[in-house]
Amino acid sequence: MKKNLVPLLIMSIVFSACKKDSQPTLPPNHNEVTVLSAACVATGIVLFSASERNKKKVKASSVFIDMQKSPVLHQTEIRNQSFPVLGLRLNL
């Protein structure tokens, strides 16, 4: 869905939810629930479109295993101790 259509869709949902004469048999707080539902749907649409971009970034990422050294105090002496590292490199 194009980005410029999303605000129009949100406005049409909100304005249709604000009509009081459309369904007179519903409880009085129905309009509030409809507006909140429309906001949730709009948020979902935006997050869904952002997920496509994030999927491309994740596919460009890589996992690596490395050995790193860290200084450790052993009694009165500082030694370099090696330990394995598992990392994830993201290309932002």
Secondary structure, 3 states (H helix, E strand, C coil): CCCCHHHHHHHHHHHHHHCCCCCCCCCCCHHHHHHHHHHHHHHHHHHHHHHHHHHHHHHCCEEEEEEEEEEEEECCEEEEEEEEEEEEECCC
